[in-house]
Amino acid sequence: QSLTDRIFIPVARRLGEFALRFTPQNSIQATAEKLELAGNPSGLDPTIFWALRFSGIGIGALMLFVSTIAPEGSFLRGSTGLIVAGASAVLGFFLPEMWLRSKIERRQKEILKAMPDALDLLTICVEAGLGFDAAMGKVNEKWDNELSLIFGRVLREMQLGKVRREALRNMAQRVGISEMTSFVAAVIQSEQLGVSMANVLRIQSDAMRVKRRQIAEEAAQKAPIKMLFPMAFLIFPSLMIILLGPAGLLIMRSALGGMF
């Protein structure tokens, strides 16, 4: 095993087990759900994650200790050291949570972007005569993204004996987006009512394509507002310096500049 598996992960797990004693059970359950939504990045579990968060407090305590032993007149001495230690503790405690939220948002955006094409492939496979399970297997076989991975997990759960609707509902809970929930509900209803699966998939793919176009249009409308701040604070001042700088130097060297 690597050095990380032999030393760092066991130490982090022990620290996490100690931290879990002071952590409410609701927070531990919420962390497990967030890690599931993020796709379990780097194989993290709630124990290691909370160890990372409490290690940030340890960094703050270390900075406080350094400020106490720092020589007189140094940067970390006095109130500055207290501010640095407090900021380090707060940042170290909340930075893993911010990183996890960004992973969740990135994964959900990737799944939402890939859903229309995946539903098109599912529709083609079902219309060609394959069953829904085999069509999901084709998506898992042909693609390598987050959506194909969760489809592969659904297939493995069904192979282990789980009912299809239960496996699909668990998939929707692991993704956490409304579009996937509506897709799963439509598939389950078509299975229960005997509606043609190809028609349901075609309607869902059309709806997802419209949704993706609306998201792109919304992002395009937000672009001018997002460009306003860098233009106002970075681009315009630079242009003013370049355009008016020579004129200002000439005015300073002229008789009008001598008056001031």
C-alpha positions as CSV (number, residue, x, y, z in Angstrom):
1,Q,0.0,0.0,0.0
2,S,1.0,3.6,-0.5
3,L,2.2,5.9,2.3
4,T,-1.2,7.6,2.3
5,D,-3.1,4.4,2.8
6,R,-0.7,3.1,5.5
7,I,-0.3,6.3,7.6
8,F,-2.4,9.3,6.7
9,I,-5.8,7.7,6.2
10,P,-5.6,5.6,9.4
11,V,-4.6,8.7,11.4
12,A,-7.3,10.8,9.8
13,R,-9.8,8.0,10.5
14,R,-8.8,7.9,14.2
15,L,-9.1,11.7,14.4
16,G,-12.5,11.5,12.7
17,E,-13.7,8.9,15.1
18,F,-12.7,11.2,18.0
19,A,-14.4,14.2,16.3
20,L,-17.6,12.2,15.8
21,R,-18.1,12.0,19.5
22,F,-18.7,15.7,19.6
23,T,-20.7,15.9,16.4
24,P,-24.5,15.7,16.3
25,Q,-25.9,12.6,14.6
26,N,-27.9,14.8,12.2
27,S,-24.7,16.5,11.0
28,I,-23.1,13.1,10.4
29,Q,-26.1,11.9,8.4
30,A,-26.2,15.2,6.4
31,T,-22.5,14.8,5.6
32,A,-23.1,11.2,4.4
33,E,-25.8,12.4,2.1
34,K,-23.7,15.3,0.7
35,L,-20.8,12.9,0.0
36,E,-23.3,10.7,-1.8
37,L,-24.5,13.6,-3.9
38,A,-20.9,14.5,-4.7
39,G,-20.2,11.0,-5.9
40,N,-18.0,10.0,-2.9
41,P,-14.9,12.0,-4.1
42,S,-11.6,10.3,-3.3
43,G,-13.4,7.6,-1.4
44,L,-14.2,9.9,1.6
45,D,-16.5,8.9,4.3
46,P,-18.0,11.1,7.1
47,T,-15.3,10.1,9.5
48,I,-12.4,11.3,7.4
49,F,-14.4,14.4,6.3
50,W,-15.0,15.6,9.8
51,A,-11.3,14.8,10.6
52,L,-10.4,17.2,7.8
53,R,-12.7,19.9,9.3
54,F,-11.4,19.6,12.8
55,S,-7.8,19.5,11.6
56,G,-8.5,23.1,10.4
57,I,-9.2,24.0,14.0
58,G,-5.9,22.3,14.8
59,I,-4.1,24.6,12.3
60,G,-5.6,27.6,14.0
61,A,-4.4,26.3,17.4
62,L,-0.9,25.8,15.9
63,M,-0.9,29.4,14.6
64,L,-1.9,30.6,18.0
65,F,1.0,28.7,19.6
66,V,3.4,30.1,17.0
67,S,2.2,33.6,17.8
68,T,2.8,33.1,21.5
69,I,6.4,31.9,21.0
70,A,7.2,34.5,18.2
71,P,9.8,37.1,19.2
72,E,8.9,40.6,20.0
73,G,8.2,42.9,17.1
74,S,7.4,40.0,14.7
75,F,4.4,39.9,12.4
76,L,2.6,37.2,14.3
77,R,3.0,38.8,17.7
78,G,0.1,40.3,19.5
79,S,-3.3,41.0,18.0
80,T,-2.2,40.2,14.5
81,G,-1.3,36.6,15.6
82,L,-4.7,36.2,17.2
83,I,-6.4,37.4,14.0
84,V,-4.3,35.0,11.8
85,A,-5.0,32.1,14.2
86,G,-8.8,32.8,14.2
87,A,-8.9,33.2,10.5
88,S,-6.9,30.0,10.0
89,A,-9.3,28.0,12.2
90,V,-12.4,29.4,10.6
91,L,-11.1,28.9,7.1
92,G,-9.8,25.4,7.8
93,F,-13.1,24.3,9.3
94,F,-15.4,25.6,6.5
95,L,-13.1,25.1,3.5
96,P,-13.8,21.3,3.2
97,E,-17.6,22.1,3.3
98,M,-17.2,24.7,0.5
99,W,-15.1,22.2,-1.5
100,L,-17.8,19.5,-1.1
101,R,-20.6,21.9,-2.2
102,S,-18.6,22.8,-5.3
103,K,-18.1,19.1,-6.1
104,I,-21.9,18.5,-5.7
105,E,-22.7,21.5,-8.1
106,R,-20.2,20.4,-10.6
107,R,-21.4,16.8,-10.6
108,Q,-25.1,17.8,-10.9
109,K,-24.3,20.2,-13.8
110,E,-22.4,17.4,-15.6
111,I,-25.3,15.0,-15.2
112,L,-27.8,17.6,-16.3
113,K,-25.8,18.4,-19.4
114,A,-25.5,14.7,-20.4
115,M,-29.1,13.7,-19.8
116,P,-30.6,14.8,-23.2
117,D,-28.0,12.8,-25.2
118,A,-28.4,9.8,-22.8
119,L,-32.1,9.8,-23.2
120,D,-31.7,10.0,-27.0
121,L,-29.5,6.9,-26.8
122,L,-32.0,5.2,-24.5
123,T,-34.8,6.0,-27.0
124,I,-32.9,4.6,-29.9
125,C,-32.0,1.4,-28.1
126,V,-35.6,0.8,-26.9
127,E,-37.0,1.5,-30.3
128,A,-34.5,-1.0,-31.8
129,G,-35.9,-3.7,-29.6
130,L,-33.8,-3.7,-26.4
131,G,-35.2,-3.6,-23.0
132,F,-34.8,-0.6,-20.7
133,D,-32.1,-2.4,-18.6
134,A,-30.2,-3.3,-21.7
135,A,-30.5,0.3,-23.0
136,M,-29.0,1.6,-19.7
137,G,-26.2,-1.0,-20.1
138,K,-25.5,0.5,-23.6
139,V,-25.2,4.0,-22.1
140,N,-22.9,2.7,-19.4
141,E,-20.8,0.8,-22.0
142,K,-20.5,3.6,-24.6
143,W,-19.9,6.6,-22.3
144,D,-17.6,7.5,-19.5
145,N,-19.1,10.2,-17.3
146,E,-21.1,10.6,-14.1
147,L,-24.4,9.7,-15.7
148,S,-23.1,6.4,-17.2
149,L,-21.5,5.6,-13.8
150,I,-24.8,6.0,-11.9
151,F,-26.6,3.9,-14.6
152,G,-24.0,1.2,-14.1
153,R,-24.6,1.3,-10.4
154,V,-28.4,0.9,-10.9
155,L,-27.7,-2.2,-13.1
156,R,-25.5,-3.7,-10.5
157,E,-28.1,-3.1,-7.8
158,M,-30.7,-4.8,-9.9
159,Q,-28.4,-7.8,-10.6
160,L,-28.0,-8.1,-6.8
161,G,-31.8,-8.5,-6.5
162,K,-33.1,-5.0,-5.9
163,V,-36.4,-4.1,-7.7
164,R,-36.0,-1.7,-10.7
165,R,-38.2,1.1,-9.3
166,E,-36.4,1.0,-6.0
167,A,-33.0,1.2,-7.7
168,L,-34.2,4.1,-9.9
169,R,-35.6,6.0,-6.9
170,N,-32.2,5.5,-5.1
171,M,-30.5,6.8,-8.2
172,A,-32.7,10.0,-8.2
173,Q,-31.8,10.5,-4.5
174,R,-28.1,10.1,-5.1
175,V,-28.2,12.7,-7.9
176,G,-30.5,15.3,-6.2
177,I,-31.8,17.2,-9.2
178,S,-35.5,17.6,-10.1
179,E,-35.0,16.6,-13.8
180,M,-33.7,13.1,-12.8
181,T,-36.6,12.8,-10.3
182,S,-39.2,13.5,-13.0
183,F,-37.5,11.1,-15.4
184,V,-37.5,8.3,-12.8
185,A,-41.1,9.0,-12.0
186,A,-42.1,8.9,-15.7
187,V,-40.3,5.6,-16.2
188,I,-41.9,4.0,-13.1
189,Q,-45.3,5.2,-14.2
190,S,-44.9,3.8,-17.7
191,E,-43.8,0.5,-16.2
192,Q,-46.8,0.3,-13.9
193,L,-49.4,1.6,-16.4
194,G,-48.1,-0.3,-19.4
195,V,-47.4,2.8,-21.5
196,S,-44.8,2.5,-24.4
197,M,-41.4,3.1,-22.9
198,A,-40.1,4.6,-26.2
199,N,-42.7,7.3,-26.2
200,V,-42.0,8.2,-22.6
201,L,-38.3,8.4,-23.3
202,R,-38.8,10.5,-26.4
203,I,-41.0,13.0,-24.5
204,Q,-38.4,13.1,-21.6
205,S,-35.5,13.7,-24.0
206,D,-37.4,16.5,-25.7
207,A,-38.2,18.1,-22.4
208,M,-34.6,17.8,-21.3
209,R,-33.3,19.4,-24.5
210,V,-35.7,22.3,-24.0
211,K,-34.4,22.6,-20.4
212,R,-30.8,22.6,-21.5
213,R,-31.5,25.3,-24.0
214,Q,-33.3,27.4,-21.3
215,I,-30.3,27.0,-19.0
216,A,-27.9,28.1,-21.8
217,E,-30.1,31.2,-22.5
218,E,-30.2,32.1,-18.8
219,A,-26.4,31.9,-18.6
220,A,-26.2,34.1,-21.7
221,Q,-28.4,36.7,-20.2
222,K,-26.3,36.7,-17.0
223,A,-23.1,37.2,-18.9
224,P,-23.4,41.0,-19.4
225,I,-24.0,41.5,-15.7
226,K,-21.1,39.4,-14.7
227,M,-18.9,41.3,-17.2
228,L,-19.9,44.6,-15.7
229,F,-17.7,44.3,-12.6
230,P,-14.4,43.5,-14.3
231,M,-15.1,46.1,-17.0
232,A,-15.8,48.8,-14.4
233,F,-13.0,48.1,-12.0
234,L,-10.3,46.6,-14.3
235,I,-10.7,47.4,-18.0
236,F,-12.1,51.0,-17.8
237,P,-9.5,52.3,-15.4
238,S,-6.7,50.8,-17.6
239,L,-8.2,52.5,-20.7
240,M,-8.5,55.8,-18.9
241,I,-4.8,55.6,-17.9
242,I,-3.7,54.7,-21.4
243,L,-5.8,57.3,-23.1
244,L,-5.7,60.2,-20.7
245,G,-2.2,59.6,-19.2
246,P,-0.2,61.4,-22.0
247,A,-2.7,64.3,-22.0
248,G,-2.3,64.6,-18.2
249,L,1.5,64.7,-18.5
250,L,1.3,67.4,-21.1
251,I,-1.0,69.5,-18.9
252,M,1.3,69.1,-15.9
253,R,4.2,70.4,-18.0
254,S,2.3,73.3,-19.4
255,A,1.6,76.7,-17.9
256,L,-1.8,75.5,-16.6
257,G,0.0,72.8,-14.6
258,G,2.3,75.3,-13.1
259,M,-0.6,77.2,-11.6
260,F,-1.3,74.2,-9.4
